Amino acid sequence: ALIIALGFGSHAGKEAIAAAQPALEGMGLSPLEYAMLSVAPVAAGIVTPVLWGALYDRGFQHRVRVLQLAPAGEFFGALFISAGLHKRGHKLLSNGLLLLGFLLTSLCKSGVHVAQVATAARVCGRLTAVAFGVMVVSKHLLSMIVTWLVPRILVMHEDVASGVLRVSLAILLPNALAAASGLILSRWETEAAPLRR
């Protein structure tokens, strides 16, 4: 369950952007700006999987770091995005926070995926295929929940910007669950390391 929860933040954030597209368009985002927004969280994904994978593969202390840093980085990225949306009246501060948030999310998203898949493969042994199947099903369930919730959160607010801010705040919950899962898994990894020697 912890390995599955590790990917909650990544997946929820991606699904929320798609579900919020009409509201973002209502805020004045052009189709090109929306396309850039939807690519921003994964832009660094061309290079970073190799870097996160190499770090994860260097031994248990590095696995612990990946399990801690990747989901925490995504959580803080989501937090900065929310802060940037909240500070929309201060254009420079808002843009800086949004940029920092998307950069952190982009850098850490593939680290979460590497940690999730590699940990499942290492821990589940012969049941790895089952674990991967459960991860896929859980991501689809999370997608359905997020896709159902986002429009409902958006219509609760007359001001489109307030609705988008509320959606970004709601996305903090799955990101917090993912970060907590990473910390618990890293603690388990640390406690189990002496037993494997």
Secondary structure as UniProt FT lines:
FT   HELIX           2..5
FT   TURN            6..7
FT   HELIX           8..19
FT   HELIX           21..26
FT   TURN            27..28
FT   HELIX           31..39
FT   HELIX           40..46
FT   HELIX           48..56
FT   TURN            57..58
FT   HELIX           60..86
FT   TURN            87..89
FT   HELIX           91..124
FT   HELIX           125..127
FT   HELIX           128..155
FT   HELIX           160..196
//
